[in-house]
Amino acid sequence: MGTTAKEEMSRFWEKNTKSNRPLSPHVSIYKWSLPMAMSITHRGTGVALSLGVSLFGLAALVLPQPFPHYLALLKSLSLGPALICSAKFALAFPFSYHAWNGIRHLAWDMGKGFKIPQVNQSGVLVLILTLLSAAGLAAM
């Protein structure tokens, strides 16, 4: 009969303690770079967009009134233009970032832009295009 997961973990930690091996390096020892931060942000925006679309679709199924009713309710709040523009920018930013960074990943899939200066340049370009397109979408 096999061992349980708890017994295996216990054996693993006992062996590591006896051999005086150090633990694996933690994220805190790495120097943060633009590509590292953009990779994490790309994953985060992907998850956020997936959750947002899923929740919006679920709300459309569950809520009793049709979408125009809730849009009129939002308009009746008489929110200021600065708040509306900020909210639109907050919604457009993850979409824009994920789209532009996805195009960057497609270029990488074709084998282009793997040299470190090119990776940094394309990262800065993605950030600039993201800000411009998110601002443009928010201004609509």
ROPAVEX-67255 format. One line per field, with one value per atom (N, C-alpha, C, CB): residue in three letters; residue number from 1; atom name; x, y, z. Coordinates in pm, 1 decimal. Glycine has a CB too. Layout:
N
r	[ALA_...]
k	[NUM_...]
a	[CA_...]
east	[X_...]
north	[Y_...]
up	[Z_...]
***
This chain:
140
r	[MET_MET_MET_MET_GLY_GLY_GLY_GLY_THR_THR_THR_THR_THR_THR_THR_THR_ALA_ALA_ALA_ALA_LYS_LYS_LYS_LYS_GLU_GLU_GLU_GLU_GLU_GLU_GLU_GLU_MET_MET_MET_MET_SER_SER_SER_SER_ARG_ARG_ARG_ARG_PHE_PHE_PHE_PHE_TRP_TRP_TRP_TRP_GLU_GLU_GLU_GLU_LYS_LYS_LYS_LYS_ASN_ASN_ASN_ASN_THR_THR_THR_THR_LYS_LYS_LYS_LYS_SER_SER_SER_SER_ASN_ASN_ASN_ASN_ARG_ARG_ARG_ARG_PRO_PRO_PRO_PRO_LEU_LEU_LEU_LEU_SER_SER_SER_SER_PRO_PRO_PRO_PRO_HIS_HIS_HIS_HIS_VAL_VAL_VAL_VAL_SER_SER_SER_SER_ILE_ILE_ILE_ILE_TYR_TYR_TYR_TYR_LYS_LYS_LYS_LYS_TRP_TRP_TRP_TRP_SER_SER_SER_SER_LEU_LEU_LEU_LEU_PRO_PRO_PRO_PRO_MET_MET_MET_MET_ALA_ALA_ALA_ALA_MET_MET_MET_MET_SER_SER_SER_SER_ILE_ILE_ILE_ILE_THR_THR_THR_THR_HIS_HIS_HIS_HIS_ARG_ARG_ARG_ARG_GLY_GLY_GLY_GLY_THR_THR_THR_THR_GLY_GLY_GLY_GLY_VAL_VAL_VAL_VAL_ALA_ALA_ALA_ALA_LEU_LEU_LEU_LEU_SER_SER_SER_SER_LEU_LEU_LEU_LEU_GLY_GLY_GLY_GLY_VAL_VAL_VAL_VAL_SER_SER_SER_SER_LEU_LEU_LEU_LEU_PHE_PHE_PHE_PHE_GLY_GLY_GLY_GLY_LEU_LEU_LEU_LEU_ALA_ALA_ALA_ALA_ALA_ALA_ALA_ALA_LEU_LEU_LEU_LEU_VAL_VAL_VAL_VAL_LEU_LEU_LEU_LEU_PRO_PRO_PRO_PRO_GLN_GLN_GLN_GLN_PRO_PRO_PRO_PRO_PHE_PHE_PHE_PHE_PRO_PRO_PRO_PRO_HIS_HIS_HIS_HIS_TYR_TYR_TYR_TYR_LEU_LEU_LEU_LEU_ALA_ALA_ALA_ALA_LEU_LEU_LEU_LEU_LEU_LEU_LEU_LEU_LYS_LYS_LYS_LYS_SER_SER_SER_SER_LEU_LEU_LEU_LEU_SER_SER_SER_SER_LEU_LEU_LEU_LEU_GLY_GLY_GLY_GLY_PRO_PRO_PRO_PRO_ALA_ALA_ALA_ALA_LEU_LEU_LEU_LEU_ILE_ILE_ILE_ILE_CYS_CYS_CYS_CYS_SER_SER_SER_SER_ALA_ALA_ALA_ALA_LYS_LYS_LYS_LYS_PHE_PHE_PHE_PHE_ALA_ALA_ALA_ALA_LEU_LEU_LEU_LEU_ALA_ALA_ALA_ALA_PHE_PHE_PHE_PHE_PRO_PRO_PRO_PRO_PHE_PHE_PHE_PHE_SER_SER_SER_SER_TYR_TYR_TYR_TYR_HIS_HIS_HIS_HIS_ALA_ALA_ALA_ALA_TRP_TRP_TRP_TRP_ASN_ASN_ASN_ASN_GLY_GLY_GLY_GLY_ILE_ILE_ILE_ILE_ARG_ARG_ARG_ARG_HIS_HIS_HIS_HIS_LEU_LEU_LEU_LEU_ALA_ALA_ALA_ALA_TRP_TRP_TRP_TRP_ASP_ASP_ASP_ASP_MET_MET_MET_MET_GLY_GLY_GLY_GLY_LYS_LYS_LYS_LYS_GLY_GLY_GLY_GLY_PHE_PHE_PHE_PHE_LYS_LYS_LYS_LYS_ILE_ILE_ILE_ILE_PRO_PRO_PRO_PRO_GLN_GLN_GLN_GLN_VAL_VAL_VAL_VAL_ASN_ASN_ASN_ASN_GLN_GLN_GLN_GLN_SER_SER_SER_SER_GLY_GLY_GLY_GLY_VAL_VAL_VAL_VAL_LEU_LEU_LEU_LEU_VAL_VAL_VAL_VAL_LEU_LEU_LEU_LEU_ILE_ILE_ILE_ILE_LEU_LEU_LEU_LEU_THR_THR_THR_THR_LEU_LEU_LEU_LEU_LEU_LEU_LEU_LEU_SER_SER_SER_SER_ALA_ALA_ALA_ALA_ALA_ALA_ALA_ALA_GLY_GLY_GLY_GLY_LEU_LEU_LEU_LEU_ALA_ALA_ALA_ALA_ALA_ALA_ALA_ALA_MET_MET_MET_MET]
k	[1_1_1_1_2_2_2_2_3_3_3_3_4_4_4_4_5_5_5_5_6_6_6_6_7_7_7_7_8_8_8_8_9_9_9_9_10_10_10_10_11_11_11_11_12_12_12_12_13_13_13_13_14_14_14_14_15_15_15_15_16_16_16_16_17_17_17_17_18_18_18_18_19_19_19_19_20_20_20_20_21_21_21_21_22_22_22_22_23_23_23_23_24_24_24_24_25_25_25_25_26_26_26_26_27_27_27_27_28_28_28_28_29_29_29_29_30_30_30_30_31_31_31_31_32_32_32_32_33_33_33_33_34_34_34_34_35_35_35_35_36_36_36_36_37_37_37_37_38_38_38_38_39_39_39_39_40_40_40_40_41_41_41_41_42_42_42_42_43_43_43_43_44_44_44_44_45_45_45_45_46_46_46_46_47_47_47_47_48_48_48_48_49_49_49_49_50_50_50_50_51_51_51_51_52_52_52_52_53_53_53_53_54_54_54_54_55_55_55_55_56_56_56_56_57_57_57_57_58_58_58_58_59_59_59_59_60_60_60_60_61_61_61_61_62_62_62_62_63_63_63_63_64_64_64_64_65_65_65_65_66_66_66_66_67_67_67_67_68_68_68_68_69_69_69_69_70_70_70_70_71_71_71_71_72_72_72_72_73_73_73_73_74_74_74_74_75_75_75_75_76_76_76_76_77_77_77_77_78_78_78_78_79_79_79_79_80_80_80_80_81_81_81_81_82_82_82_82_83_83_83_83_84_84_84_84_85_85_85_85_86_86_86_86_87_87_87_87_88_88_88_88_89_89_89_89_90_90_90_90_91_91_91_91_92_92_92_92_93_93_93_93_94_94_94_94_95_95_95_95_96_96_96_96_97_97_97_97_98_98_98_98_99_99_99_99_100_100_100_100_101_101_101_101_102_102_102_102_103_103_103_103_104_104_104_104_105_105_105_105_106_106_106_106_107_107_107_107_108_108_108_108_109_109_109_109_110_110_110_110_111_111_111_111_112_112_112_112_113_113_113_113_114_114_114_114_115_115_115_115_116_116_116_116_117_117_117_117_118_118_118_118_119_119_119_119_120_120_120_120_121_121_121_121_122_122_122_122_123_123_123_123_124_124_124_124_125_125_125_125_126_126_126_126_127_127_127_127_128_128_128_128_129_129_129_129_130_130_130_130_131_131_131_131_132_132_132_132_133_133_133_133_134_134_134_134_135_135_135_135_136_136_136_136_137_137_137_137_138_138_138_138_139_139_139_139_140_140_140_140]
a	[N_CA_C_CB_N_CA_C_CB_N_CA_C_CB_N_CA_C_CB_N_CA_C_CB_N_CA_C_CB_N_CA_C_CB_N_CA_C_CB_N_CA_C_CB_N_CA_C_CB_N_CA_C_CB_N_CA_C_CB_N_CA_C_CB_N_CA_C_CB_N_CA_C_CB_N_CA_C_CB_N_CA_C_CB_N_CA_C_CB_N_CA_C_CB_N_CA_C_CB_N_CA_C_CB_N_CA_C_CB_N_CA_C_CB_N_CA_C_CB_N_CA_C_CB_N_CA_C_CB_N_CA_C_CB_N_CA_C_CB_N_CA_C_CB_N_CA_C_CB_N_CA_C_CB_N_CA_C_CB_N_CA_C_CB_N_CA_C_CB_N_CA_C_CB_N_CA_C_CB_N_CA_C_CB_N_CA_C_CB_N_CA_C_CB_N_CA_C_CB_N_CA_C_CB_N_CA_C_CB_N_CA_C_CB_N_CA_C_CB_N_CA_C_CB_N_CA_C_CB_N_CA_C_CB_N_CA_C_CB_N_CA_C_CB_N_CA_C_CB_N_CA_C_CB_N_CA_C_CB_N_CA_C_CB_N_CA_C_CB_N_CA_C_CB_N_CA_C_CB_N_CA_C_CB_N_CA_C_CB_N_CA_C_CB_N_CA_C_CB_N_CA_C_CB_N_CA_C_CB_N_CA_C_CB_N_CA_C_CB_N_CA_C_CB_N_CA_C_CB_N_CA_C_CB_N_CA_C_CB_N_CA_C_CB_N_CA_C_CB_N_CA_C_CB_N_CA_C_CB_N_CA_C_CB_N_CA_C_CB_N_CA_C_CB_N_CA_C_CB_N_CA_C_CB_N_CA_C_CB_N_CA_C_CB_N_CA_C_CB_N_CA_C_CB_N_CA_C_CB_N_CA_C_CB_N_CA_C_CB_N_CA_C_CB_N_CA_C_CB_N_CA_C_CB_N_CA_C_CB_N_CA_C_CB_N_CA_C_CB_N_CA_C_CB_N_CA_C_CB_N_CA_C_CB_N_CA_C_CB_N_CA_C_CB_N_CA_C_CB_N_CA_C_CB_N_CA_C_CB_N_CA_C_CB_N_CA_C_CB_N_CA_C_CB_N_CA_C_CB_N_CA_C_CB_N_CA_C_CB_N_CA_C_CB_N_CA_C_CB_N_CA_C_CB_N_CA_C_CB_N_CA_C_CB_N_CA_C_CB_N_CA_C_CB_N_CA_C_CB_N_CA_C_CB_N_CA_C_CB_N_CA_C_CB_N_CA_C_CB_N_CA_C_CB_N_CA_C_CB_N_CA_C_CB_N_CA_C_CB_N_CA_C_CB_N_CA_C_CB_N_CA_C_CB_N_CA_C_CB_N_CA_C_CB_N_CA_C_CB_N_CA_C_CB_N_CA_C_CB_N_CA_C_CB_N_CA_C_CB_N_CA_C_CB_N_CA_C_CB_N_CA_C_CB_N_CA_C_CB_N_CA_C_CB_N_CA_C_CB_N_CA_C_CB_N_CA_C_CB_N_CA_C_CB_N_CA_C_CB]
east	[84.3_0.0_89.0_-96.0_51.0_130.3_122.8_86.4_209.2_210.8_114.4_354.0_72.5_-17.0_64.9_-101.6_-3.0_64.3_127.3_-34.8_60.3_113.1_243.8_10.2_248.7_372.1_484.6_346.4_451.7_552.8_609.2_492.4_523.5_569.8_656.5_450.3_616.0_694.8_833.2_623.2_838.7_966.7_1051.9_944.4_989.7_1061.3_1125.7_965.6_1049.1_1102.2_1208.3_989.2_1192.6_1295.7_1426.6_1249.8_1418.6_1538.1_1604.7_1502.6_1525.1_1582.0_1645.4_1474.9_1584.8_1638.6_1771.4_1537.8_1780.0_1902.9_2016.5_1877.0_1984.8_2089.7_2128.2_2044.4_2060.0_2087.7_2079.5_2225.3_1990.4_1972.2_1893.1_1900.8_1929.9_1851.4_1718.8_1931.4_1622.8_1495.4_1517.3_1386.8_1425.9_1433.6_1425.9_1320.9_1488.0_1480.9_1337.3_1566.9_1307.8_1173.7_1170.7_1130.4_1053.4_1036.2_1105.7_886.9_1114.3_1169.6_1318.1_1148.4_1389.8_1532.7_1558.4_1607.7_1458.9_1478.2_1465.6_1377.7_1548.7_1536.9_1424.3_1673.0_1324.5_1210.1_1252.2_1097.5_1199.2_1226.3_1093.9_1318.4_1101.3_980.5_915.8_1013.6_991.1_926.7_861.1_1028.5_923.0_865.4_731.8_964.4_731.4_608.9_499.9_637.7_539.9_440.2_383.4_501.7_463.7_414.4_309.1_530.4_337.8_242.8_114.9_307.0_131.4_15.8_-68.4_61.5_-2.1_-75.5_-164.2_22.7_-109.9_-189.1_-303.5_-100.8_-274.4_-377.6_-489.5_-316.7_-454.8_-560.2_-641.3_-499.7_-576.4_-649.9_-752.6_-553.9_-711.5_-804.8_-916.4_-729.9_-880.0_-980.5_-1081.5_-912.1_-1033.2_-1124.8_-1216.1_-1046.1_-1161.9_-1244.0_-1352.3_-1155.7_-1312.3_-1410.7_-1514.8_-1341.1_-1468.9_-1561.3_-1665.0_-1485.2_-1621.0_-1714.6_-1807.9_-1638.5_-1754.4_-1838.3_-1943.4_-1751.7_-1902.4_-1997.8_-2102.2_-1923.7_-2058.3_-2152.9_-2255.5_-2078.7_-2209.3_-2301.1_-2395.0_-2223.5_-2342.4_-2425.4_-2529.8_-2337.9_-2487.5_-2581.7_-2692.0_-2508.6_-2656.1_-2757.3_-2859.8_-2691.1_-2817.3_-2909.9_-2994.6_-2832.4_-2936.9_-3000.6_-3085.0_-2895.4_-3038.0_-3109.7_-3245.5_-3025.9_-3345.8_-3482.8_-3509.6_-3578.7_-3439.2_-3466.3_-3368.4_-3456.6_-3404.8_-3311.2_-3201.2_-3386.6_-3096.3_-2979.1_-3012.7_-2879.7_-3099.0_-3128.0_-3182.1_-3227.5_-3252.5_-3303.0_-3186.5_-3391.6_-3086.1_-2971.9_-2884.6_-2887.7_-2879.9_-2807.0_-2876.0_-2796.6_-3008.6_-3084.2_-3067.0_-3234.4_-3061.7_-3039.2_-2903.1_-3048.2_-2803.1_-2669.3_-2668.6_-2567.8_-2738.6_-2745.9_-2820.0_-2814.7_-2917.0_-2994.7_-2914.2_-3117.7_-2800.4_-2716.1_-2647.6_-2611.1_-2647.5_-2587.0_-2442.5_-2670.7_-2364.8_-2223.4_-2149.7_-2160.0_-2049.9_-1974.4_-1893.3_-1883.3_-1858.8_-1783.9_-1645.0_-1768.1_-1583.1_-1451.2_-1460.6_-1389.5_-1564.2_-1582.6_-1618.5_-1692.2_-1703.7_-1743.4_-1622.8_-1856.2_-1544.6_-1425.9_-1324.5_-1360.5_-1308.3_-1216.3_-1263.5_-1203.2_-1391.7_-1446.3_-1430.8_-1594.5_-1454.6_-1436.8_-1290.4_-1486.8_-1198.6_-1056.0_-1018.3_-971.7_-1073.9_-1044.8_-1096.8_-1106.9_-1203.8_-1254.8_-1176.5_-1402.5_-1133.0_-1063.2_-917.1_-1070.3_-855.4_-713.1_-678.1_-668.2_-744.9_-706.6_-729.5_-784.4_-837.9_-864.4_-753.7_-1001.2_-719.7_-616.0_-481.2_-604.8_-445.9_-316.9_-308.3_-294.4_-412.8_-410.7_-405.5_-534.4_-474.6_-474.2_-336.1_-580.3_-277.4_-145.9_-36.8_-110.4_-42.4_58.4_38.0_52.4_-84.9_-111.9_-50.1_-261.8_-55.7_9.8_160.7_-24.6_214.5_357.2_392.2_395.0_306.1_328.7_319.4_227.8_231.7_223.5_353.2_104.9_413.8_543.6_649.3_586.9_643.9_738.4_714.3_725.8_588.0_557.1_614.8_406.8_633.8_696.0_847.9_644.3_900.5_1045.5_1109.1_1109.1_1030.2_1080.9_1093.8_988.1_1197.2_1209.4_1251.4_1083.4_1340.1_1381.2_1506.5_1403.8_1575.3_1693.3_1647.1_1779.5_1725.1_1683.7_1647.9_1794.5_1727.1_1684.2_1549.6_1790.5_1526.7_1399.8_1283.3_1407.4_1308.2_1203.5_1163.8_1251.6_1263.5_1235.2_1167.0_1364.8_1212.8_1152.7_1007.4_1233.8_982.9_845.3_756.5_841.0_814.6_738.2_696.6_819.1_789.8_758.3_655.7_886.6_670.6_574.8_434.6_619.4_425.8_296.2_233.7_312.4_314.2_260.4_210.9_367.2_285.9_244.7_116.1_356.3_112.0_-8.1_-128.5_16.6_-103.3_-211.9_-271.0_-162.1_-184.6_-234.1_-309.1_-118.0_-254.6_-321.0_-455.5_-231.3_-459.4_-585.2_-689.1_-559.5_-645.1_-739.8_-796.3_-670.8_-711.0_-758.7_-855.4_-639.6_-824.0_-913.0_-1048.3_-847.5_-1047.3_-1173.2_-1252.3_-1146.1_-1182.5_-1250.9_-1312.1_-1153.9_-1252.1_-1302.9_-1425.2_-1193.8_-1454.9_-1569.8_-1701.0_-1565.4]
north	[-117.9_0.0_124.5_-0.4_227.8_348.7_439.1_424.1_537.3_633.4_747.8_687.8_816.8_930.4_1054.3_954.3_1155.3_1280.8_1343.5_1379.5_1332.7_1389.7_1321.2_1376.3_1190.3_1115.9_1153.4_962.4_1168.2_1206.6_1345.6_1204.2_1439.4_1575.0_1572.2_1670.0_1494.0_1482.2_1427.1_1392.1_1324.9_1266.0_1367.7_1138.6_1442.5_1543.7_1648.0_1612.4_1701.4_1805.8_1751.0_1870.0_1629.0_1567.8_1554.8_1429.9_1508.6_1493.1_1628.6_1425.8_1731.3_1864.4_1921.3_1959.3_1898.5_1949.2_1881.2_1927.0_1750.2_1676.3_1715.2_1526.6_1743.5_1775.7_1922.9_1736.5_2005.0_2149.5_2221.6_2171.4_2177.6_2245.5_2373.9_2153.6_2478.8_2603.3_2588.8_2724.1_2672.8_2676.3_2741.5_2753.0_2716.5_2778.6_2930.0_2726.7_3002.0_3149.2_3197.4_3213.5_3301.9_3359.1_3475.5_3405.4_3514.7_3623.6_3751.1_3650.4_3768.4_3893.2_3911.0_3897.3_3806.8_3824.8_3871.6_3695.1_3863.8_3901.6_4052.2_3829.6_4106.5_4247.9_4260.1_4305.7_4341.2_4355.6_4424.5_4434.0_4376.4_4435.9_4461.7_4344.2_4541.0_4573.2_4447.2_4672.6_4358.5_4238.0_4150.8_4155.8_4142.9_4061.9_4122.2_4052.2_4252.9_4319.9_4311.6_4467.3_4323.6_4318.4_4177.9_4365.1_4077.3_3940.0_3914.5_3840.1_3958.1_3941.6_4022.0_3985.7_4143.7_4228.3_4168.4_4369.8_4107.7_4044.5_3931.5_3990.3_3852.7_3744.7_3800.1_3653.9_3904.1_3965.8_4026.4_4072.1_4096.8_4155.4_4046.8_4251.4_3936.7_3825.9_3767.7_3716.9_3747.8_3696.1_3797.0_3663.8_3923.9_4027.5_4038.9_4163.4_4034.1_4042.4_3920.4_4055.8_3804.6_3682.7_3689.9_3558.0_3731.8_3744.5_3850.8_3777.9_3963.3_4071.5_4030.0_4190.4_3964.0_3918.8_3812.9_3862.9_3723.3_3618.4_3677.9_3518.3_3772.6_3834.5_3918.3_3921.9_3987.4_4066.0_3974.1_4149.0_3863.0_3767.3_3704.6_3659.0_3670.9_3613.7_3715.1_3568.2_3840.6_3945.4_3961.8_4079.0_3952.3_3964.3_3852.6_3963.2_3736.3_3623.0_3631.8_3492.5_3683.5_3676.6_3799.9_3658.7_3917.4_4039.0_4047.1_4162.4_4099.9_4096.5_4194.6_4124.0_4305.7_4408.4_4394.7_4550.5_4445.3_4443.3_4548.4_4468.0_4536.7_4623.8_4773.2_4589.1_4818.4_4962.6_5020.3_4989.1_4940.6_4987.5_5025.2_4878.7_4941.3_4967.7_5081.0_4841.3_5095.1_5206.7_5338.9_5189.2_5340.5_5460.7_5490.0_5443.6_5386.3_5403.4_5468.1_5267.3_5424.2_5481.7_5628.1_5401.7_5659.0_5797.5_5886.3_5803.3_5830.3_5909.5_5948.7_5833.0_5885.7_5920.9_6055.7_5813.6_6108.0_6238.4_6247.2_6352.8_6147.7_6149.3_6251.5_6008.9_6314.7_6416.0_6356.9_6489.5_6440.8_6391.2_6335.9_6503.2_6392.8_6343.4_6200.7_6436.4_6173.7_6039.7_5939.4_6041.3_5981.2_5892.7_5861.0_5957.0_5963.6_5942.7_5853.1_6079.0_5872.3_5788.8_5643.7_5843.2_5623.4_5487.4_5420.9_5489.2_5496.9_5442.1_5407.2_5541.6_5491.3_5462.5_5336.8_5581.8_5322.4_5204.3_5077.0_5219.8_5085.9_4969.9_4944.4_4989.3_5051.7_5037.8_4996.5_5168.9_5034.4_5007.7_4858.9_5064.6_4771.7_4630.0_4569.0_4550.7_4609.6_4559.6_4602.7_4609.4_4731.0_4783.7_4718.3_4936.0_4709.6_4651.4_4506.0_4661.0_4429.1_4287.2_4268.9_4215.7_4354.5_4344.7_4378.1_4438.3_4491.4_4529.7_4432.1_4670.5_4387.1_4291.3_4155.7_4276.0_4122.7_4000.7_4006.3_3977.4_4123.0_4141.1_4125.7_4280.4_4177.7_4161.8_4013.1_4239.0_3938.8_3795.2_3722.3_3736.2_3767.0_3706.7_3728.1_3764.9_3846.4_3871.5_3776.9_4019.4_3755.3_3660.9_3519.7_3663.9_3482.9_3350.2_3329.2_3328.6_3439.1_3430.4_3437.2_3542.7_3445.7_3447.2_3583.9_3356.5_3688.4_3825.7_3893.9_3908.2_3975.8_4063.7_3999.1_4129.6_3899.3_3831.9_3890.4_3687.4_3981.5_4042.9_4138.0_4118.2_4144.4_4221.2_4366.8_4218.7_4438.9_4576.2_4580.4_4644.9_4483.5_4479.1_4445.5_4376.1_4358.8_4323.5_4447.3_4209.6_4524.4_4646.3_4752.3_4702.9_4767.7_4866.9_4831.4_4877.4_4703.9_4664.3_4679.7_4518.3_4660.3_4681.3_4826.0_4637.1_4916.2_5059.7_5097.7_5146.0_5042.5_5070.6_5023.4_5003.3_4904.8_4852.1_4945.9_4709.6_4993.8_5083.8_5215.2_5112.7_5270.0_5395.1_5374.1_5448.2_5267.0_5239.0_5210.6_5119.8_5145.8_5117.9_5246.6_5030.7_5336.6_5463.4_5543.9_5546.5_5550.8_5628.3_5568.5_5638.6_5436.6_5375.1_5373.9_5232.0_5354.2_5357.9_5499.0_5311.5_5600.1_5738.5_5768.9_5837.4_5718.0_5738.0_5670.2_5684.4_5548.8_5479.0_5548.5_5333.7_5599.6_5668.8_5800.0_5694.9_5861.5_5989.1_5972.0_6062.6_5851.8_5827.9_5849.6_5686.2]
up	[0.0_0.0_0.0_122.3_-77.7_-91.6_30.0_-212.3_27.9_138.0_108.1_161.7_210.4_193.2_158.3_321.1_110.1_74.9_198.4_9.6_310.4_434.5_472.6_548.9_458.7_491.3_394.4_486.6_267.2_167.9_198.8_25.6_233.2_267.0_391.5_288.1_489.8_612.1_580.8_714.2_497.8_460.0_382.6_375.4_294.2_215.4_306.4_116.0_402.1_489.7_584.7_569.7_630.0_714.2_637.8_764.4_512.8_430.3_405.4_296.8_375.8_352.8_478.5_302.1_592.6_719.1_751.1_834.2_731.4_760.0_665.4_750.7_540.4_442.5_442.9_303.9_523.1_533.1_398.6_593.0_313.6_185.7_206.0_84.3_132.6_143.3_69.2_86.5_107.2_35.7_-100.0_117.3_-190.6_-322.5_-309.2_-414.1_-402.6_-395.0_-407.0_-505.4_-337.2_-339.4_-437.6_-197.6_-477.9_-573.7_-525.3_-597.5_-395.1_-340.4_-370.7_-190.6_-412.5_-439.8_-582.3_-414.5_-668.8_-807.9_-825.2_-897.4_-915.2_-950.3_-1052.8_-1006.7_-1021.3_-1110.1_-1238.6_-1041.7_-1349.2_-1479.1_-1550.0_-1564.6_-1654.6_-1730.4_-1789.4_-1842.5_-1855.0_-1909.0_-1801.7_-1984.4_-1684.2_-1576.2_-1530.4_-1456.3_-1509.1_-1464.0_-1570.9_-1429.1_-1699.0_-1806.4_-1822.4_-1938.8_-1798.4_-1806.2_-1698.9_-1791.7_-1578.1_-1468.1_-1495.2_-1334.1_-1546.6_-1576.5_-1688.9_-1614.4_-1788.0_-1898.2_-1845.7_-2004.9_-1755.8_-1697.2_-1613.8_-1611.5_-1536.4_-1452.6_-1534.4_-1364.5_-1643.5_-1726.4_-1796.8_-1829.9_-1831.3_-1892.6_-1797.4_-1937.5_-1673.9_-1572.7_-1546.6_-1440.7_-1533.3_-1505.8_-1620.1_-1482.7_-1744.0_-1857.9_-1864.1_-1988.8_-1837.0_-1837.4_-1730.0_-1815.3_-1610.0_-1502.2_-1533.9_-1370.6_-1589.2_-1622.4_-1724.8_-1673.5_-1830.3_-1933.5_-1876.3_-2056.2_-1797.0_-1736.7_-1644.2_-1659.2_-1559.5_-1467.2_-1541.4_-1365.9_-1646.6_-1725.8_-1791.2_-1833.2_-1847.0_-1908.2_-1806.6_-1979.0_-1690.4_-1584.4_-1537.6_-1465.7_-1524.3_-1483.5_-1586.9_-1462.9_-1714.9_-1820.6_-1811.8_-1958.5_-1767.2_-1753.4_-1626.8_-1753.3_-1519.3_-1387.9_-1355.8_-1281.4_-1394.4_-1357.1_-1426.8_-1391.2_-1356.8_-1410.0_-1523.8_-1299.9_-1527.6_-1628.9_-1745.6_-1566.9_-1864.4_-1977.5_-1958.8_-2110.4_-2037.7_-2025.7_-2034.0_-2133.5_-2127.6_-2134.5_-2003.8_-2244.7_-1926.0_-1796.8_-1704.4_-1730.4_-1698.5_-1610.2_-1663.4_-1593.4_-1794.4_-1854.1_-1819.6_-2007.7_-1825.3_-1787.7_-1638.5_-1822.1_-1557.9_-1414.0_-1388.6_-1341.0_-1462.8_-1449.5_-1492.3_-1532.8_-1600.1_-1647.7_-1548.4_-1784.3_-1477.9_-1383.1_-1259.9_-1340.9_-1238.2_-1122.9_-1139.9_-1100.3_-1261.5_-1293.8_-1243.5_-1232.7_-1279.8_-1242.5_-1327.5_-1258.8_-1271.5_-1343.6_-1457.4_-1249.2_-1555.2_-1671.2_-1633.6_-1773.3_-1531.6_-1490.9_-1436.8_-1384.6_-1358.3_-1302.6_-1412.7_-1194.1_-1505.7_-1615.5_-1703.1_-1700.1_-1736.0_-1820.2_-1747.9_-1857.5_-1619.2_-1540.7_-1537.2_-1397.2_-1521.2_-1519.2_-1655.4_-1477.8_-1762.3_-1896.4_-1922.3_-2001.6_-1874.3_-1888.9_-1811.3_-1841.1_-1690.6_-1608.1_-1674.2_-1468.1_-1749.3_-1822.0_-1950.9_-1854.1_-2017.0_-2145.5_-2127.8_-2223.1_-2016.4_-1997.9_-2003.5_-1866.3_-1926.5_-1933.4_-2072.0_-1829.8_-2137.5_-2271.9_-2368.0_-2321.9_-2365.0_-2453.9_-2425.5_-2438.8_-2297.8_-2261.6_-2307.0_-2110.1_-2280.8_-2314.8_-2466.8_-2256.0_-2540.2_-2685.9_-2742.7_-2746.0_-2701.2_-2753.2_-2709.8_-2707.1_-2587.5_-2541.4_-2609.1_-2387.6_-2643.8_-2719.0_-2857.9_-2729.8_-2921.6_-3052.2_-3036.7_-3112.9_-2928.7_-2899.2_-2885.0_-2769.6_-2817.7_-2802.2_-2936.4_-2703.5_-3024.6_-3157.5_-3234.9_-3235.7_-3220.3_-3283.9_-3226.7_-3263.8_-3096.8_-3034.8_-3086.2_-2880.7_-3106.8_-3158.7_-3298.2_-3161.0_-3371.0_-3503.9_-3495.1_-3594.3_-3372.9_-3353.5_-3365.9_-3450.7_-3356.7_-3371.5_-3235.5_-3463.4_-3219.3_-3103.9_-2973.6_-3082.7_-2979.0_-2855.9_-2792.1_-2883.6_-2859.6_-2798.9_-2689.1_-2905.7_-2581.9_-2464.0_-2497.1_-2359.9_-2576.1_-2608.5_-2681.6_-2694.0_-2769.9_-2843.2_-2750.0_-2957.0_-2652.8_-2556.2_-2475.6_-2461.3_-2432.7_-2355.8_-2442.1_-2296.4_-2566.1_-2655.8_-2687.3_-2786.1_-2715.0_-2745.8_-2621.8_-2797.5_-2503.4_-2380.3_-2363.3_-2260.2_-2388.2_-2378.3_-2484.1_-2394.4_-2605.3_-2712.2_-2673.9_-2842.8_-2613.9_-2569.5_-2466.1_-2510.0_-2372.6_-2269.9_-2330.9_-2163.4_-2425.6_-2490.1_-2569.0_-2583.0_-2649.0_-2728.2_-2638.2_-2822.1_-2525.4_-2431.2_-2377.0_-2315.9_-2331.7_-2275.9_-2380.6_-2219.9_-2502.7_-2607.1_-2647.5_-2728.4_-2666.4_-2709.1_-2595.9_-2758.3_-2472.8_-2360.3_-2343.5_-2228.8_-2360.7_-2352.1_-2466.7_-2354.7_-2585.8_-2700.4_-2678.8_-2828.2_-2628.6_-2601.3_-2491.3_-2562.1_-2390.0_-2279.8_-2326.0_-2164.7_-2427.9_-2476.9_-2566.8_-2552.2_-2609.1_-2698.2_-2626.0_-2755.0]
***
